[in-house]
Amino acid sequence: MTTSPDHVDSREDLVSFVRSLHRSYVDPGESWDNADLAGFLEALAAWIDDADGWHQSAGLELPTNGDWRFFARALRAATMYE
C-alpha cells in the first residue's frame, strides 16, 4: 500500500495512494481539514497553483514532465465514473 506521494512512481502506485486517501477519509479516527468536496477541490486548486513555491520551500524542483492532462482527465472522469 502506498501511503506517501513520494513513493508514487507508477499508475498502480497512484491507484494505491488514492485508495489510501479514501480509507483515511472514511476512517472515523481520521479527520481532514477539507472534508467536503468544495473545500477539497478549492484546496487542490490552491496547492497546484502554489506547487512551485511548495517544492522550492521543500528544497525540491517542480517536476516538468508531469502528465497534467492525465490528472485532469482523472478528476473529470471521477465526476461520472461508477
C-alpha positions as a Markdown table, in Angstrom:
| # | Residue | x | y | z |
|---|---|---|---|---|
| 1 | Met | 0.0 | 0.0 | 0.0 |
| 2 | Thr | 1.4 | 3.4 | -1.0 |
| 3 | Thr | 0.8 | 6.0 | 1.7 |
| 4 | Ser | 3.2 | 8.7 | 0.7 |
| 5 | Pro | 3.1 | 10.7 | -2.5 |
| 6 | Asp | 6.9 | 10.5 | -2.6 |
| 7 | His | 6.5 | 6.7 | -3.3 |
| 8 | Val | 4.2 | 7.1 | -6.3 |
| 9 | Asp | 6.3 | 6.0 | -9.3 |
| 10 | Ser | 3.6 | 4.3 | -11.4 |
| 11 | Arg | -0.1 | 4.3 | -12.3 |
| 12 | Glu | -0.5 | 1.4 | -9.9 |
| 13 | Asp | 1.2 | 3.3 | -7.1 |
| 14 | Leu | -1.2 | 6.2 | -7.8 |
| 15 | Val | -4.2 | 3.9 | -7.6 |
| 16 | Ser | -2.9 | 2.6 | -4.3 |
| 17 | Phe | -2.2 | 6.1 | -3.0 |
| 18 | Val | -5.7 | 7.4 | -3.9 |
| 19 | Arg | -7.3 | 4.3 | -2.2 |
| 20 | Ser | -5.3 | 5.0 | 0.9 |
| 21 | Leu | -6.6 | 8.6 | 0.9 |
| 22 | His | -10.1 | 7.3 | 0.6 |
| 23 | Arg | -9.6 | 4.9 | 3.5 |
| 24 | Ser | -8.2 | 7.8 | 5.6 |
| 25 | Tyr | -11.3 | 9.9 | 4.7 |
| 26 | Val | -13.8 | 7.3 | 5.7 |
| 27 | Asp | -11.9 | 6.1 | 8.9 |
| 28 | Pro | -13.7 | 7.6 | 11.9 |
| 29 | Gly | -10.3 | 8.1 | 13.6 |
| 30 | Glu | -9.0 | 10.3 | 10.9 |
| 31 | Ser | -10.0 | 13.9 | 10.1 |
| 32 | Trp | -9.4 | 16.0 | 7.1 |
| 33 | Asp | -9.2 | 19.8 | 7.2 |
| 34 | Asn | -11.0 | 19.9 | 3.8 |
| 35 | Ala | -13.6 | 17.2 | 4.5 |
| 36 | Asp | -16.2 | 18.4 | 1.9 |
| 37 | Leu | -15.9 | 18.3 | -1.8 |
| 38 | Ala | -16.0 | 22.1 | -2.3 |
| 39 | Gly | -13.2 | 22.6 | 0.3 |
| 40 | Phe | -11.1 | 19.7 | -1.1 |
| 41 | Leu | -11.3 | 21.0 | -4.7 |
| 42 | Glu | -10.5 | 24.6 | -3.7 |
| 43 | Ala | -7.5 | 23.4 | -1.6 |
| 44 | Leu | -6.4 | 21.2 | -4.6 |
| 45 | Ala | -6.5 | 24.1 | -7.0 |
| 46 | Ala | -4.7 | 26.4 | -4.5 |
| 47 | Trp | -2.0 | 23.8 | -3.9 |
| 48 | Ile | -1.5 | 23.2 | -7.6 |
| 49 | Asp | -1.3 | 27.0 | -8.1 |
| 50 | Asp | 1.4 | 27.2 | -5.4 |
| 51 | Ala | 3.2 | 23.9 | -6.3 |
| 52 | Asp | 6.3 | 25.7 | -7.4 |
| 53 | Gly | 6.5 | 27.6 | -4.1 |
| 54 | Trp | 5.9 | 24.4 | -2.1 |
| 55 | His | 8.5 | 22.5 | -4.0 |
| 56 | Gln | 11.0 | 25.3 | -3.6 |
| 57 | Ser | 10.3 | 25.5 | 0.2 |
| 58 | Ala | 10.9 | 21.8 | 0.4 |
| 59 | Gly | 14.2 | 22.0 | -1.5 |
| 60 | Leu | 12.7 | 20.2 | -4.5 |
| 61 | Glu | 12.2 | 21.0 | -8.1 |
| 62 | Leu | 8.7 | 21.1 | -9.6 |
| 63 | Pro | 8.6 | 18.1 | -12.0 |
| 64 | Thr | 8.3 | 19.4 | -15.5 |
| 65 | Asn | 7.4 | 16.1 | -17.0 |
| 66 | Gly | 4.2 | 15.5 | -15.1 |
| 67 | Asp | 1.2 | 14.5 | -17.2 |
| 68 | Trp | -1.2 | 17.3 | -16.3 |
| 69 | Arg | -3.7 | 16.1 | -18.8 |
| 70 | Phe | -3.9 | 12.6 | -17.3 |
| 71 | Phe | -4.6 | 14.1 | -13.9 |
| 72 | Ala | -7.2 | 16.5 | -15.3 |
| 73 | Arg | -8.9 | 13.6 | -17.2 |
| 74 | Ala | -8.9 | 11.5 | -14.0 |
| 75 | Leu | -10.5 | 14.3 | -12.0 |
| 76 | Arg | -13.1 | 14.9 | -14.7 |
| 77 | Ala | -13.8 | 11.2 | -15.0 |
| 78 | Ala | -14.3 | 10.8 | -11.3 |
| 79 | Thr | -17.3 | 13.2 | -11.6 |
| 80 | Met | -19.2 | 10.5 | -13.5 |
| 81 | Tyr | -17.4 | 7.2 | -13.4 |
| 82 | Glu | -19.1 | 4.4 | -11.5 |
